């Protein structure tokens, strides 16, 4: 039996900063931005609660160009993409891990 696993994310929120664009050493454009999503609920006592989650968005190539041209801080945005986790070591040798949304 063949199993199919899906890595798909759909988010709707507001941009918390202006997108930042850079180029890889090979010249590929990449734009990043932070998206805030909110979760609301009520406690057993009926008190409203709210939590904001922040998501790192990564746009590549043509989508990176479009994102840098048309998106700005505070914009409402709906995106689809896939989760991608990466690890690296900083200049001090400390390990870091980040999970990002590669926007498709």
N, C-alpha and C positions, 0 to 999 in steps of 0.2 A: 504494500500500500504506500503510495507516494504521499508525503505530507508537505503542505505548502504553508510556510510561515510568512506573515505579513509584518513589515516594519513601516507603518504609516501613522502620521500624526496630523491632526487638523486642529488649529487653534484660531481663536478670535480674541483680540485684545487691543491694547493701545501701546504705541511705541514710547519707550521711556527716554530715548535719546535720539539724536540725529544719527543716521547711518554713517558708518566709517568705511571708506573704500581704500584698498591697497592692492598691490599687484604681487603675485608670486615671482620668484626668480626667473621663471620661464615666461613671464608676461601675462599670466592669466589674471583677470580682474576678479576680486572677491570683496563683497560688501557684507558687513556684520551690523546687527542691531539687536536691541533688547526689547522683548515684548512682554507686557504685563497682562496676566489674566487674573480674574477675580473669582473667588468661590464664596458663596453666601449661604448661610444656614441659620437656624434658630436653635438655641439651647432648649433643654427640657422646660426651663422657666419662660420660654418665649423671647429671650433676649437675642436680638440680631447679632450675628457674628460675621466677620468678613476676613478673608485671607487673600493676599496677593502673591502669586507665583511669578517668577521671572524666568524667561526662556531666551536663550541665545540663538538668534537666527543667523544663518549663513546663506548668502546668495552667491552663486557662481556665474561667471561669464555674462551672457546677455541679461539674465535676471539681476545680476549685480549692477549692471549699468542702469537698468530700469529703476531698481530700488534707490540707487544714489540720486537719480534725477527727480523722482516723484515722492519719495517718502521723507517725512520729517517728524520731529518729536511731537507727540500727542496724537498723531494720526491713528484712527481706528484701522485695523488691518485683520483680514482673514487669510491664513496661509495653510498650505498642505505641504508635507514633506516627510522626511524620514529621520529617525534618531541616529546620531553618530556620536560615539564617545571616543575621546582621544586623551592620551597621557603624554606628559613631557616633564623634563627636569629644568628648573630655573638655574640661573648663574650660581646659586649657592648649593646646588645639588638636591634641592627639595623637589619631591615628586608632586605633580598636580594632575588632576583628572577633571575633564569638563564634558558634559553631554550637551550636544548642540542639535538644533533642528536644521537639516539641510533642506532648504526650501526648493520645492519642485514646481 
